[in-house]
Amino acid sequence: MLILAGGLACNAKTPKAPKVNTDSIAVAQRTEEIRDSLNMIMDKAKAGDASAMNEVGTWYYTGKHVNRDYAQAYEWWKKASLKSNVRAIANLGMCYQLGRGVERDSVDAIRLYEKSIKEGNSVLLGQRTDNASKSAFDAMLAGDCYENGVGVKKDYAKAAGFYAQAAAMGSIDGMRQAGLCYLNSKDNAKALHYFEKGASKGDLSSEYWAGKMLLGGMNVPANKQQAVVYLLKAAEGGMAAAQTEIGTLYAEGNGVTKNPVQAAEWHRKSALQGNAKGMWNYGNVLKDGFGVEKDYDQALFWMSEAAPRGYQRAFKGMVAHMDSVGTDPFLNYVRGMRLYLVDGRMKEATEQFKKVEKAKIEEGKIMQSVILASKRNEKPNAKKAVKDLEKLSGNAEAVFYLATLYETGNGVGQDMAKAIELYRRSSDMGYGRAQCYLADIYYEGRGTDKDLVTAVSLYRKALDNRQLSQNGATRLAECYENGLAGLPKDKKMAESLRKQKHQDNLINLLKNINFND
């Protein structure tokens, strides 16, 4: 392993053994000079000189001038790297690569090596490239640099060659990355070869790409039966892209027996992992009732989640097509939601929701009841709204809105116990908004005993459903940060929750839709 020392202009080299006839006084003077030189470097390091810090780190790493201490080497190199010393950054990467002075982490190692190269350490890439045929790690580093243009011109073919070297040494990452780079350089036969090698080792991404290629249309012989085997393995392994791909195959009956229920379930799993295509597809199966009951509320929710992730144009195109035909009840629902949420035109929104109800879609009646109970309505009638919602006791959304009326005493006597019962029923049916509302009640102790354990459990369910509110995210983050409600202290989780944008994408989606009048 090559260590990149600071290269200070000093006389800090280990002295050669004195000649037999050397005057003892001269030897003593020379020894004193070396000691002074070493002390000078250490003083510079303590004063914050980056090159000196890197040099001292090298002493501790090699055991030269001091006792070997990898932890001390790591600390000195870390200080120097914070001052952008490229050699120290590379040496820090070596610590992560070998697990010396810090826990071993090849991802951080490559990140630091590439940072060093990017910031001007051209020697490092040459060293690693020369060693690529002997070290899978170095082959992966060289491949990554050529793939991403780090310190060299981007070249997929060269990157693939280095990754292939790593693959030959048994690197599963090398198999996958070689496949991807050969695919990008239009050598599909080699790409499939390496994807299948990775798939044989259980790599999910390799299984996915091997399956995609074998479906046909990618300049390799199609084999749909084997394609399904690969894709199903990746999907069952939890890969979101493979899950929605399998969902599409089940929906179309492509390579498998057509099965709408299986299709919907795979799209749902993909959507819950945040896959944009999965969200869009799951929204559509909910809209059409393909393998599941029609649910316009959740259909529009998932479409609104997919829209900012690349499906805004697809949604606009879908609405425009429906608008040109003018007979689809989902169009009436979208129109009604736009009129209600964005424009505040209650009467016109109600007319749209009546058309939805006429098509025997429960959301039509639910939204009419919501508008009827709203104080923004010119002629509110909350009592009728309560009666109408009570007739839809099997619908989670309807039960949720009914709970809000009992909580506020709108159209019915205020009854917090009844509201909690209804929120609980809606929550148990998987309705994310009810889970957040009920969690808030237990978190605050509003109308019941404060119960952080139950609150946290409900917030986590909403998080799993990707329907956690911003308020819920803030509170759940606080619980993780302080180890409340039986949770282990987890500052990373708390930070992750706070960074998430738990905004309502629905309003933004509806604002950007134009209808033919």
Summary of the structure (lengths in Angstrom):
residues: 517
radius of gyration: 31.8
end to end distance: 72.0
largest distance: 113.4
contacts: 1742
relative contact order: 0.04
helix: 69%
strand: 0%
